[in-house]
């Protein structure tokens, strides 16, 4: 089990019971959002380091808030002004941070496998905040939390994930989590942005968004990741929007009780229009808020906490 080893690297390591433990702990953590003083002593004395080799707004900030609200000493490493630019390796950087007292290292890295390498190299708990095109487990957990909060359950829901599946660590982690909790998953996108082997993960593949949208309980719209596309894999953004964008017209095809998710940041007017972000069915702002609760839960559990003690 992932968290028993004091690391969170991949959703595929988590059982349904592990995921539900994290979600129920997150629900208890979310209680403090309504308090005037958002502070609990749970991680007092623990040093948490945010080590981000790629840009981030939501993940980095919500980990920082989660750590601070749980009274950890939080340190943010700006890679661009660290000794990484002098050529210091990932493991040497992490060992240096450990020598400075790090108990938890939250890492985002462009290379798949970097968090796993780190977890083998240091004693501190390691949390994957996104590694290349591999996994983004805390994004999947906050998506699952948001769905469960709105729908009461994830099991047996039909979740449509649309977009750049090939480059998406969010898609991969969501597929593992959704399938583990018993959801039906359909992935939709252009053939050039669809990796091989998806059916082996138990998901349906479609290239026709208009056909699957009316059957969706949840539609999770992914960002076109142009920074990870070495060559043009789609003819044009306008054509992408025409076939795969969540447009005003496609909002009409969605069920009245469907949920709209997007991990952010969004390319407005490309994969999603502003009307969809503002639609009453959208839970995109809830996802960001829930990210703090879920990351509090993960921090708590990787440091050895019992989930029934969180609300105390
Ligand atoms: N969803 C997500 O990972 O957003 P950031 O890149 O802003 O952290």
py3Dmol code that shows the C-alpha trace and the ligand (Angstrom):
import py3Dmol

protein = """\
ATOM      1  CA  UNK A   1       0.000   0.000   0.000  1.00  0.00           C
ATOM      2  CA  UNK A   2       1.372   3.392  -1.013  1.00  0.00           C
ATOM      3  CA  UNK A   3       0.860   5.396   2.151  1.00  0.00           C
ATOM      4  CA  UNK A   4       2.037   2.633   4.482  1.00  0.00           C
ATOM      5  CA  UNK A   5       5.451   3.162   2.912  1.00  0.00           C
ATOM      6  CA  UNK A   6       5.201   6.889   3.835  1.00  0.00           C
ATOM      7  CA  UNK A   7       5.223   7.894   0.172  1.00  0.00           C
ATOM      8  CA  UNK A   8       2.575   8.761  -2.408  1.00  0.00           C
ATOM      9  CA  UNK A   9       4.015   8.099  -5.848  1.00  0.00           C
ATOM     10  CA  UNK A  10       1.304   6.464  -7.982  1.00  0.00           C
ATOM     11  CA  UNK A  11      -2.467   6.022  -7.854  1.00  0.00           C
ATOM     12  CA  UNK A  12      -1.991   2.500  -9.175  1.00  0.00           C
ATOM     13  CA  UNK A  13      -0.434   1.570  -5.793  1.00  0.00           C
ATOM     14  CA  UNK A  14      -3.580   2.526  -3.865  1.00  0.00           C
ATOM     15  CA  UNK A  15      -6.421   0.118  -3.066  1.00  0.00           C
ATOM     16  CA  UNK A  16     -10.047   1.268  -2.833  1.00  0.00           C
ATOM     17  CA  UNK A  17      -9.676   1.220   0.971  1.00  0.00           C
ATOM     18  CA  UNK A  18      -6.537   3.410   0.768  1.00  0.00           C
ATOM     19  CA  UNK A  19      -8.355   5.938  -1.439  1.00  0.00           C
ATOM     20  CA  UNK A  20     -11.416   6.020   0.815  1.00  0.00           C
ATOM     21  CA  UNK A  21      -9.165   6.531   3.845  1.00  0.00           C
ATOM     22  CA  UNK A  22      -7.625   9.578   2.151  1.00  0.00           C
ATOM     23  CA  UNK A  23     -11.044  10.940   1.074  1.00  0.00           C
ATOM     24  CA  UNK A  24     -12.572  10.554   4.535  1.00  0.00           C
ATOM     25  CA  UNK A  25      -9.523  12.166   6.140  1.00  0.00           C
ATOM     26  CA  UNK A  26      -9.816  15.022   3.609  1.00  0.00           C
ATOM     27  CA  UNK A  27     -13.478  15.496   4.564  1.00  0.00           C
ATOM     28  CA  UNK A  28     -12.428  15.888   8.205  1.00  0.00           C
ATOM     29  CA  UNK A  29      -9.655  18.318   7.193  1.00  0.00           C
ATOM     30  CA  UNK A  30     -12.128  20.398   5.182  1.00  0.00           C
ATOM     31  CA  UNK A  31     -13.999  21.202   8.393  1.00  0.00           C
ATOM     32  CA  UNK A  32     -11.287  23.670   9.355  1.00  0.00           C
ATOM     33  CA  UNK A  33     -11.945  25.787   6.235  1.00  0.00           C
ATOM     34  CA  UNK A  34     -14.924  27.401   7.962  1.00  0.00           C
ATOM     35  CA  UNK A  35     -12.942  28.175  11.129  1.00  0.00           C
ATOM     36  CA  UNK A  36     -11.754  31.717  11.791  1.00  0.00           C
ATOM     37  CA  UNK A  37      -8.267  30.449  12.637  1.00  0.00           C
ATOM     38  CA  UNK A  38      -7.270  27.767  10.125  1.00  0.00           C
ATOM     39  CA  UNK A  39      -4.627  26.046  12.174  1.00  0.00           C
ATOM     40  CA  UNK A  40      -4.209  22.577  13.642  1.00  0.00           C
ATOM     41  CA  UNK A  41      -1.095  21.322  15.438  1.00  0.00           C
ATOM     42  CA  UNK A  42      -0.910  17.990  13.587  1.00  0.00           C
ATOM     43  CA  UNK A  43       2.429  18.511  11.783  1.00  0.00           C
ATOM     44  CA  UNK A  44       4.108  20.724  14.391  1.00  0.00           C
ATOM     45  CA  UNK A  45       7.861  20.142  14.285  1.00  0.00           C
ATOM     46  CA  UNK A  46       7.777  18.562  10.799  1.00  0.00           C
ATOM     47  CA  UNK A  47       9.681  20.200   7.944  1.00  0.00           C
ATOM     48  CA  UNK A  48       7.995  20.057   4.537  1.00  0.00           C
ATOM     49  CA  UNK A  49       9.836  21.039   1.357  1.00  0.00           C
ATOM     50  CA  UNK A  50       8.139  21.954  -1.918  1.00  0.00           C
ATOM     51  CA  UNK A  51      10.627  21.062  -4.677  1.00  0.00           C
ATOM     52  CA  UNK A  52       9.087  22.054  -8.012  1.00  0.00           C
ATOM     53  CA  UNK A  53      11.126  21.678 -11.218  1.00  0.00           C
ATOM     54  CA  UNK A  54       8.086  22.692 -13.321  1.00  0.00           C
ATOM     55  CA  UNK A  55       5.683  25.638 -13.022  1.00  0.00           C
ATOM     56  CA  UNK A  56       2.631  25.284 -10.779  1.00  0.00           C
ATOM     57  CA  UNK A  57       0.034  27.529  -9.190  1.00  0.00           C
ATOM     58  CA  UNK A  58      -2.630  25.226  -7.733  1.00  0.00           C
ATOM     59  CA  UNK A  59      -0.569  22.251  -6.599  1.00  0.00           C
ATOM     60  CA  UNK A  60       2.329  24.177  -5.087  1.00  0.00           C
ATOM     61  CA  UNK A  61       0.127  26.749  -3.347  1.00  0.00           C
ATOM     62  CA  UNK A  62      -2.308  24.193  -1.986  1.00  0.00           C
ATOM     63  CA  UNK A  63       0.515  22.016  -0.631  1.00  0.00           C
ATOM     64  CA  UNK A  64       1.989  25.124   1.002  1.00  0.00           C
ATOM     65  CA  UNK A  65      -1.358  26.080   2.552  1.00  0.00           C
ATOM     66  CA  UNK A  66      -2.022  22.492   3.627  1.00  0.00           C
ATOM     67  CA  UNK A  67       1.352  22.305   5.364  1.00  0.00           C
ATOM     68  CA  UNK A  68       0.943  25.703   7.037  1.00  0.00           C
ATOM     69  CA  UNK A  69      -2.599  25.007   8.233  1.00  0.00           C
ATOM     70  CA  UNK A  70      -1.265  21.809   9.829  1.00  0.00           C
ATOM     71  CA  UNK A  71       1.577  23.779  11.492  1.00  0.00           C
ATOM     72  CA  UNK A  72       4.468  22.250   9.506  1.00  0.00           C
ATOM     73  CA  UNK A  73       7.536  24.369   8.763  1.00  0.00           C
ATOM     74  CA  UNK A  74       7.136  24.836   5.007  1.00  0.00           C
ATOM     75  CA  UNK A  75      10.070  25.623   2.722  1.00  0.00           C
ATOM     76  CA  UNK A  76       9.638  26.393  -0.987  1.00  0.00           C
ATOM     77  CA  UNK A  77      12.654  25.741  -3.193  1.00  0.00           C
ATOM     78  CA  UNK A  78      12.759  27.939  -6.278  1.00  0.00           C
ATOM     79  CA  UNK A  79      14.680  25.612  -8.571  1.00  0.00           C
ATOM     80  CA  UNK A  80      15.684  28.473 -10.895  1.00  0.00           C
ATOM     81  CA  UNK A  81      17.630  30.158  -8.063  1.00  0.00           C
ATOM     82  CA  UNK A  82      18.909  26.986  -6.346  1.00  0.00           C
ATOM     83  CA  UNK A  83      22.120  24.998  -6.834  1.00  0.00           C
ATOM     84  CA  UNK A  84      20.231  22.907  -9.414  1.00  0.00           C
ATOM     85  CA  UNK A  85      21.309  25.543 -11.972  1.00  0.00           C
ATOM     86  CA  UNK A  86      24.948  24.781 -10.991  1.00  0.00           C
ATOM     87  CA  UNK A  87      24.354  21.158 -11.967  1.00  0.00           C
ATOM     88  CA  UNK A  88      23.433  19.581  -8.615  1.00  0.00           C
ATOM     89  CA  UNK A  89      21.612  16.303  -9.223  1.00  0.00           C
ATOM     90  CA  UNK A  90      18.111  15.511  -8.035  1.00  0.00           C
ATOM     91  CA  UNK A  91      19.258  13.006  -5.415  1.00  0.00           C
ATOM     92  CA  UNK A  92      22.050  15.289  -4.133  1.00  0.00           C
ATOM     93  CA  UNK A  93      19.540  18.137  -3.884  1.00  0.00           C
ATOM     94  CA  UNK A  94      17.151  15.927  -1.930  1.00  0.00           C
ATOM     95  CA  UNK A  95      19.921  14.620   0.364  1.00  0.00           C
ATOM     96  CA  UNK A  96      20.932  18.219   1.041  1.00  0.00           C
ATOM     97  CA  UNK A  97      17.344  19.046   1.953  1.00  0.00           C
ATOM     98  CA  UNK A  98      17.220  15.993   4.212  1.00  0.00           C
ATOM     99  CA  UNK A  99      20.430  17.111   5.937  1.00  0.00           C
ATOM    100  CA  UNK A 100      18.634  20.387   6.573  1.00  0.00           C
ATOM    101  CA  UNK A 101      15.878  18.441   8.355  1.00  0.00           C
ATOM    102  CA  UNK A 102      13.241  17.757   5.679  1.00  0.00           C
ATOM    103  CA  UNK A 103      10.662  15.212   6.841  1.00  0.00           C
ATOM    104  CA  UNK A 104       8.461  15.472   3.733  1.00  0.00           C
ATOM    105  CA  UNK A 105       9.508  16.332   0.163  1.00  0.00           C
ATOM    106  CA  UNK A 106       6.790  17.265  -2.332  1.00  0.00           C
ATOM    107  CA  UNK A 107       8.265  17.023  -5.814  1.00  0.00           C
ATOM    108  CA  UNK A 108       7.133  18.014  -9.302  1.00  0.00           C
ATOM    109  CA  UNK A 109       9.551  17.011 -12.048  1.00  0.00           C
ATOM    110  CA  UNK A 110       9.479  16.823 -15.865  1.00  0.00           C
ATOM    111  CA  UNK A 111      10.839  13.247 -15.824  1.00  0.00           C
ATOM    112  CA  UNK A 112       8.580  10.273 -15.176  1.00  0.00           C
ATOM    113  CA  UNK A 113       9.996   8.278 -12.274  1.00  0.00           C
ATOM    114  CA  UNK A 114      11.796  11.154 -10.518  1.00  0.00           C
ATOM    115  CA  UNK A 115       9.656  10.899  -7.325  1.00  0.00           C
ATOM    116  CA  UNK A 116      10.193   7.113  -7.192  1.00  0.00           C
ATOM    117  CA  UNK A 117      13.950   7.613  -7.528  1.00  0.00           C
ATOM    118  CA  UNK A 118      13.835  10.151  -4.712  1.00  0.00           C
ATOM    119  CA  UNK A 119      11.812   7.824  -2.491  1.00  0.00           C
ATOM    120  CA  UNK A 120      14.553   5.197  -2.851  1.00  0.00           C
ATOM    121  CA  UNK A 121      17.287   7.722  -2.040  1.00  0.00           C
ATOM    122  CA  UNK A 122      16.093   9.548   1.085  1.00  0.00           C
ATOM    123  CA  UNK A 123      14.400   8.756   4.387  1.00  0.00           C
ATOM    124  CA  UNK A 124      11.899  11.628   4.155  1.00  0.00           C
ATOM    125  CA  UNK A 125       8.353  10.936   2.938  1.00  0.00           C
ATOM    126  CA  UNK A 126       8.051  11.690  -0.780  1.00  0.00           C
ATOM    127  CA  UNK A 127       4.861  12.948  -2.440  1.00  0.00           C
ATOM    128  CA  UNK A 128       4.558  13.063  -6.221  1.00  0.00           C
ATOM    129  CA  UNK A 129       3.127  16.422  -7.317  1.00  0.00           C
ATOM    130  CA  UNK A 130       3.339  15.430 -11.000  1.00  0.00           C
ATOM    131  CA  UNK A 131       6.119  13.596 -12.860  1.00  0.00           C
ATOM    132  CA  UNK A 132       6.343  14.122 -16.590  1.00  0.00           C
ATOM    133  CA  UNK A 133       3.582  12.315 -18.460  1.00  0.00           C
ATOM    134  CA  UNK A 134       3.367   9.620 -15.765  1.00  0.00           C
ATOM    135  CA  UNK A 135       1.155  10.424 -12.744  1.00  0.00           C
ATOM    136  CA  UNK A 136      -0.329  13.274 -10.699  1.00  0.00           C
ATOM    137  CA  UNK A 137      -1.888  11.359  -7.796  1.00  0.00           C
ATOM    138  CA  UNK A 138      -3.065  14.262  -5.639  1.00  0.00           C
ATOM    139  CA  UNK A 139      -4.910  15.759  -8.647  1.00  0.00           C
ATOM    140  CA  UNK A 140      -6.733  12.448  -9.121  1.00  0.00           C
ATOM    141  CA  UNK A 141      -7.541  12.294  -5.403  1.00  0.00           C
ATOM    142  CA  UNK A 142      -9.001  15.818  -5.379  1.00  0.00           C
ATOM    143  CA  UNK A 143     -11.019  14.978  -8.516  1.00  0.00           C
ATOM    144  CA  UNK A 144     -12.369  11.839  -6.798  1.00  0.00           C
ATOM    145  CA  UNK A 145     -13.126  13.855  -3.654  1.00  0.00           C
ATOM    146  CA  UNK A 146     -15.002  16.474  -5.699  1.00  0.00           C
ATOM    147  CA  UNK A 147     -17.049  13.838  -7.524  1.00  0.00           C
ATOM    148  CA  UNK A 148     -17.861  11.941  -4.315  1.00  0.00           C
ATOM    149  CA  UNK A 149     -18.794  15.187  -2.530  1.00  0.00           C
ATOM    150  CA  UNK A 150     -21.231  16.139  -5.304  1.00  0.00           C
ATOM    151  CA  UNK A 151     -22.601  12.701  -6.209  1.00  0.00           C
ATOM    152  CA  UNK A 152     -22.260  10.762  -2.947  1.00  0.00           C
ATOM    153  CA  UNK A 153     -20.305   7.999  -4.681  1.00  0.00           C
ATOM    154  CA  UNK A 154     -17.884   7.347  -7.525  1.00  0.00           C
ATOM    155  CA  UNK A 155     -18.879   3.708  -8.104  1.00  0.00           C
ATOM    156  CA  UNK A 156     -20.900   3.038 -11.263  1.00  0.00           C
ATOM    157  CA  UNK A 157     -20.699   6.633 -12.506  1.00  0.00           C
ATOM    158  CA  UNK A 158     -19.765   7.173 -16.136  1.00  0.00           C
ATOM    159  CA  UNK A 159     -16.794   9.552 -16.295  1.00  0.00           C
ATOM    160  CA  UNK A 160     -15.714  10.980 -19.656  1.00  0.00           C
ATOM    161  CA  UNK A 161     -12.147  12.292 -19.842  1.00  0.00           C
ATOM    162  CA  UNK A 162     -11.634  14.424 -22.944  1.00  0.00           C
ATOM    163  CA  UNK A 163      -8.462  15.943 -24.335  1.00  0.00           C
ATOM    164  CA  UNK A 164      -4.774  15.293 -24.667  1.00  0.00           C
ATOM    165  CA  UNK A 165      -4.725  11.841 -23.080  1.00  0.00           C
ATOM    166  CA  UNK A 166      -1.274  11.002 -24.490  1.00  0.00           C
ATOM    167  CA  UNK A 167       0.608  13.656 -22.499  1.00  0.00           C
ATOM    168  CA  UNK A 168      -1.671  13.729 -19.466  1.00  0.00           C
ATOM    169  CA  UNK A 169      -0.478  12.534 -16.064  1.00  0.00           C
ATOM    170  CA  UNK A 170      -3.881  13.707 -14.788  1.00  0.00           C
ATOM    171  CA  UNK A 171      -5.661  11.280 -17.135  1.00  0.00           C
ATOM    172  CA  UNK A 172      -3.433   8.371 -16.104  1.00  0.00           C
ATOM    173  CA  UNK A 173      -3.896   8.951 -12.361  1.00  0.00           C
ATOM    174  CA  UNK A 174      -7.631   9.552 -12.786  1.00  0.00           C
ATOM    175  CA  UNK A 175      -8.060   6.329 -14.753  1.00  0.00           C
ATOM    176  CA  UNK A 176      -6.370   4.287 -11.988  1.00  0.00           C
ATOM    177  CA  UNK A 177      -8.398   5.954  -9.230  1.00  0.00           C
ATOM    178  CA  UNK A 178     -11.737   5.896 -11.021  1.00  0.00           C
ATOM    179  CA  UNK A 179     -11.393   2.256 -12.052  1.00  0.00           C
ATOM    180  CA  UNK A 180     -10.305   1.257  -8.531  1.00  0.00           C
ATOM    181  CA  UNK A 181     -13.451   2.886  -7.112  1.00  0.00           C
ATOM    182  CA  UNK A 182     -15.677   1.196  -9.716  1.00  0.00           C
ATOM    183  CA  UNK A 183     -16.462   4.025 -12.155  1.00  0.00           C
ATOM    184  CA  UNK A 184     -16.907   3.448 -15.896  1.00  0.00           C
ATOM    185  CA  UNK A 185     -14.408   5.544 -17.839  1.00  0.00           C
ATOM    186  CA  UNK A 186     -14.477   6.701 -21.457  1.00  0.00           C
ATOM    187  CA  UNK A 187     -11.533   8.659 -22.846  1.00  0.00           C
ATOM    188  CA  UNK A 188     -12.097  10.918 -25.841  1.00  0.00           C
ATOM    189  CA  UNK A 189      -9.638  12.798 -28.017  1.00  0.00           C
ATOM    190  CA  UNK A 190      -7.930  12.859 -31.400  1.00  0.00           C
ATOM    191  CA  UNK A 191      -6.224   9.561 -32.356  1.00  0.00           C
ATOM    192  CA  UNK A 192      -2.839  11.352 -32.358  1.00  0.00           C
ATOM    193  CA  UNK A 193      -3.290  12.277 -28.673  1.00  0.00           C
ATOM    194  CA  UNK A 194      -4.377   8.790 -27.566  1.00  0.00           C
ATOM    195  CA  UNK A 195      -1.700   6.443 -26.132  1.00  0.00           C
ATOM    196  CA  UNK A 196      -1.794   2.716 -26.958  1.00  0.00           C
ATOM    197  CA  UNK A 197      -2.978   0.151 -24.412  1.00  0.00           C
ATOM    198  CA  UNK A 198      -5.823   2.139 -22.849  1.00  0.00           C
ATOM    199  CA  UNK A 199      -8.338  -0.698 -23.180  1.00  0.00           C
ATOM    200  CA  UNK A 200      -6.038  -2.832 -21.012  1.00  0.00           C
ATOM    201  CA  UNK A 201      -6.697  -0.343 -18.198  1.00  0.00           C
ATOM    202  CA  UNK A 202     -10.418  -1.073 -18.520  1.00  0.00           C
ATOM    203  CA  UNK A 203     -11.425   2.166 -20.237  1.00  0.00           C
ATOM    204  CA  UNK A 204     -13.442   2.713 -23.406  1.00  0.00           C
ATOM    205  CA  UNK A 205     -11.843   4.828 -26.157  1.00  0.00           C
ATOM    206  CA  UNK A 206     -13.952   7.133 -28.328  1.00  0.00           C
ATOM    207  CA  UNK A 207     -13.150   9.784 -30.901  1.00  0.00           C
ATOM    208  CA  UNK A 208     -16.703  11.195 -30.923  1.00  0.00           C
ATOM    209  CA  UNK A 209     -17.372  13.619 -28.059  1.00  0.00           C
ATOM    210  CA  UNK A 210     -20.884  14.476 -29.245  1.00  0.00           C
ATOM    211  CA  UNK A 211     -21.868  10.831 -29.018  1.00  0.00           C
ATOM    212  CA  UNK A 212     -20.597  10.198 -25.467  1.00  0.00           C
ATOM    213  CA  UNK A 213     -21.452  13.540 -23.812  1.00  0.00           C
ATOM    214  CA  UNK A 214     -25.173  12.779 -23.261  1.00  0.00           C
ATOM    215  CA  UNK A 215     -24.167   9.551 -21.426  1.00  0.00           C
ATOM    216  CA  UNK A 216     -21.736  11.272 -19.026  1.00  0.00           C
ATOM    217  CA  UNK A 217     -22.266  11.722 -15.288  1.00  0.00           C
ATOM    218  CA  UNK A 218     -18.967  13.621 -15.167  1.00  0.00           C
ATOM    219  CA  UNK A 219     -16.932  15.222 -17.939  1.00  0.00           C
ATOM    220  CA  UNK A 220     -13.313  15.955 -17.046  1.00  0.00           C
ATOM    221  CA  UNK A 221     -11.843  18.344 -19.639  1.00  0.00           C
ATOM    222  CA  UNK A 222      -8.056  18.257 -19.962  1.00  0.00           C
ATOM    223  CA  UNK A 223      -5.662  20.956 -21.064  1.00  0.00           C
ATOM    224  CA  UNK A 224      -3.984  20.805 -24.453  1.00  0.00           C
ATOM    225  CA  UNK A 225      -0.352  20.498 -23.323  1.00  0.00           C
ATOM    226  CA  UNK A 226       1.433  22.272 -26.133  1.00  0.00           C
ATOM    227  CA  UNK A 227       4.669  22.397 -24.081  1.00  0.00           C
ATOM    228  CA  UNK A 228       4.859  18.572 -24.190  1.00  0.00           C
ATOM    229  CA  UNK A 229       4.132  18.232 -27.932  1.00  0.00           C
ATOM    230  CA  UNK A 230       7.432  18.096 -29.845  1.00  0.00           C
ATOM    231  CA  UNK A 231       5.606  18.111 -33.181  1.00  0.00           C
ATOM    232  CA  UNK A 232       2.169  19.278 -34.229  1.00  0.00           C
ATOM    233  CA  UNK A 233      -0.147  16.419 -33.258  1.00  0.00           C
ATOM    234  CA  UNK A 234      -3.312  18.334 -34.098  1.00  0.00           C
ATOM    235  CA  UNK A 235      -3.872  20.273 -37.330  1.00  0.00           C
ATOM    236  CA  UNK A 236      -4.963  23.466 -35.565  1.00  0.00           C
ATOM    237  CA  UNK A 237      -6.425  24.637 -32.258  1.00  0.00           C
ATOM    238  CA  UNK A 238      -9.570  25.780 -34.071  1.00  0.00           C
ATOM    239  CA  UNK A 239     -10.089  22.284 -35.448  1.00  0.00           C
ATOM    240  CA  UNK A 240      -9.427  20.783 -32.002  1.00  0.00           C
ATOM    241  CA  UNK A 241     -12.131  23.011 -30.491  1.00  0.00           C
ATOM    242  CA  UNK A 242     -14.545  22.073 -33.239  1.00  0.00           C
ATOM    243  CA  UNK A 243     -14.300  18.351 -32.494  1.00  0.00           C
ATOM    244  CA  UNK A 244     -13.220  18.135 -28.837  1.00  0.00           C
ATOM    245  CA  UNK A 245     -13.851  21.480 -27.129  1.00  0.00           C
ATOM    246  CA  UNK A 246     -16.527  21.860 -24.449  1.00  0.00           C
ATOM    247  CA  UNK A 247     -18.349  24.604 -26.341  1.00  0.00           C
ATOM    248  CA  UNK A 248     -21.609  26.424 -25.602  1.00  0.00           C
ATOM    249  CA  UNK A 249     -23.437  24.089 -28.026  1.00  0.00           C
ATOM    250  CA  UNK A 250     -22.049  20.994 -26.283  1.00  0.00           C
ATOM    251  CA  UNK A 251     -23.242  22.240 -22.882  1.00  0.00           C
ATOM    252  CA  UNK A 252     -26.747  21.596 -24.250  1.00  0.00           C
ATOM    253  CA  UNK A 253     -25.853  17.931 -24.743  1.00  0.00           C
ATOM    254  CA  UNK A 254     -24.811  17.428 -21.105  1.00  0.00           C
ATOM    255  CA  UNK A 255     -27.296  16.052 -18.606  1.00  0.00           C
ATOM    256  CA  UNK A 256     -28.728  18.608 -16.136  1.00  0.00           C
ATOM    257  CA  UNK A 257     -27.063  16.733 -13.251  1.00  0.00           C
ATOM    258  CA  UNK A 258     -23.695  16.141 -14.942  1.00  0.00           C
ATOM    259  CA  UNK A 259     -20.505  17.577 -13.427  1.00  0.00           C
ATOM    260  CA  UNK A 260     -17.893  19.561 -15.358  1.00  0.00           C
ATOM    261  CA  UNK A 261     -14.297  19.261 -14.114  1.00  0.00           C
ATOM    262  CA  UNK A 262     -11.028  20.761 -15.354  1.00  0.00           C
ATOM    263  CA  UNK A 263      -7.706  20.376 -13.493  1.00  0.00           C
ATOM    264  CA  UNK A 264      -6.490  23.784 -14.659  1.00  0.00           C
ATOM    265  CA  UNK A 265      -4.892  25.832 -15.942  1.00  0.00           C
ATOM    266  CA  UNK A 266      -7.434  26.074 -18.778  1.00  0.00           C
ATOM    267  CA  UNK A 267      -6.851  27.231 -22.331  1.00  0.00           C
ATOM    268  CA  UNK A 268     -10.099  29.193 -22.499  1.00  0.00           C
ATOM    269  CA  UNK A 269     -11.663  29.078 -25.940  1.00  0.00           C
ATOM    270  CA  UNK A 270      -9.648  25.971 -26.874  1.00  0.00           C
ATOM    271  CA  UNK A 271     -10.637  22.921 -24.785  1.00  0.00           C
ATOM    272  CA  UNK A 272     -13.308  24.744 -22.757  1.00  0.00           C
ATOM    273  CA  UNK A 273     -15.277  27.987 -23.094  1.00  0.00           C
ATOM    274  CA  UNK A 274     -15.870  30.490 -20.280  1.00  0.00           C
ATOM    275  CA  UNK A 275     -19.609  29.624 -20.278  1.00  0.00           C
ATOM    276  CA  UNK A 276     -18.714  26.062 -19.284  1.00  0.00           C
ATOM    277  CA  UNK A 277     -16.464  27.268 -16.444  1.00  0.00           C
ATOM    278  CA  UNK A 278     -19.339  29.479 -15.208  1.00  0.00           C
ATOM    279  CA  UNK A 279     -22.024  26.805 -15.741  1.00  0.00           C
ATOM    280  CA  UNK A 280     -23.833  25.706 -12.540  1.00  0.00           C
ATOM    281  CA  UNK A 281     -22.738  22.125 -13.283  1.00  0.00           C
ATOM    282  CA  UNK A 282     -19.050  23.101 -13.142  1.00  0.00           C
ATOM    283  CA  UNK A 283     -17.054  22.132 -10.034  1.00  0.00           C
ATOM    284  CA  UNK A 284     -13.761  23.659 -11.186  1.00  0.00           C
ATOM    285  CA  UNK A 285     -13.430  26.115  -8.287  1.00  0.00           C
ATOM    286  CA  UNK A 286     -14.452  23.368  -5.828  1.00  0.00           C
ATOM    287  CA  UNK A 287     -11.610  21.243  -7.236  1.00  0.00           C
ATOM    288  CA  UNK A 288      -9.089  23.936  -6.287  1.00  0.00           C
ATOM    289  CA  UNK A 289     -10.522  24.322  -2.775  1.00  0.00           C
ATOM    290  CA  UNK A 290     -10.734  20.566  -2.278  1.00  0.00           C
ATOM    291  CA  UNK A 291      -7.091  20.302  -3.330  1.00  0.00           C
ATOM    292  CA  UNK A 292      -6.061  21.837  -0.015  1.00  0.00           C
ATOM    293  CA  UNK A 293      -8.169  19.367   2.026  1.00  0.00           C
ATOM    294  CA  UNK A 294      -6.898  16.373   0.060  1.00  0.00           C
ATOM    295  CA  UNK A 295      -3.273  17.486   0.373  1.00  0.00           C
ATOM    296  CA  UNK A 296      -3.732  18.013   4.114  1.00  0.00           C
ATOM    297  CA  UNK A 297      -5.004  14.434   4.317  1.00  0.00           C
ATOM    298  CA  UNK A 298      -2.060  13.086   2.316  1.00  0.00           C
ATOM    299  CA  UNK A 299       0.473  15.017   4.420  1.00  0.00           C
ATOM    300  CA  UNK A 300      -1.144  13.704   7.559  1.00  0.00           C
ATOM    301  CA  UNK A 301      -1.248  10.080   6.410  1.00  0.00           C
ATOM    302  CA  UNK A 302       2.305   9.921   4.997  1.00  0.00           C
ATOM    303  CA  UNK A 303       3.604  11.173   8.320  1.00  0.00           C
ATOM    304  CA  UNK A 304       1.910   8.302  10.100  1.00  0.00           C
ATOM    305  CA  UNK A 305      -1.369   9.846  11.258  1.00  0.00           C
ATOM    306  CA  UNK A 306      -4.511   7.891  12.005  1.00  0.00           C
ATOM    307  CA  UNK A 307      -7.389   9.277   9.946  1.00  0.00           C
ATOM    308  CA  UNK A 308      -9.843   9.184  12.858  1.00  0.00           C
ATOM    309  CA  UNK A 309      -7.583  11.568  14.817  1.00  0.00           C
ATOM    310  CA  UNK A 310      -7.563  14.383  12.261  1.00  0.00           C
ATOM    311  CA  UNK A 311     -10.660  16.240  13.344  1.00  0.00           C
ATOM    312  CA  UNK A 312      -9.544  16.412  16.989  1.00  0.00           C
TER     313      UNK A 312
END
"""
ligand_1 = """\
8
LIG
N -3.746 21.044 -11.937
C -2.471 21.428 -11.703
O -1.585 20.608 -11.485
O -2.296 22.783 -11.731
P -0.910 23.523 -11.464
O 0.008 23.216 -12.607
O -1.275 25.002 -11.377
O -0.340 23.001 -10.173
"""
view = py3Dmol.view(width=600, height=400)
view.addModel(protein, "pdb")
view.setStyle({"model": 0}, {"cartoon": {"style": "trace"}})
view.addModel(ligand_1, "xyz")
view.setStyle({"model": 1}, {"stick": {}})
view.zoomTo()
view.show()
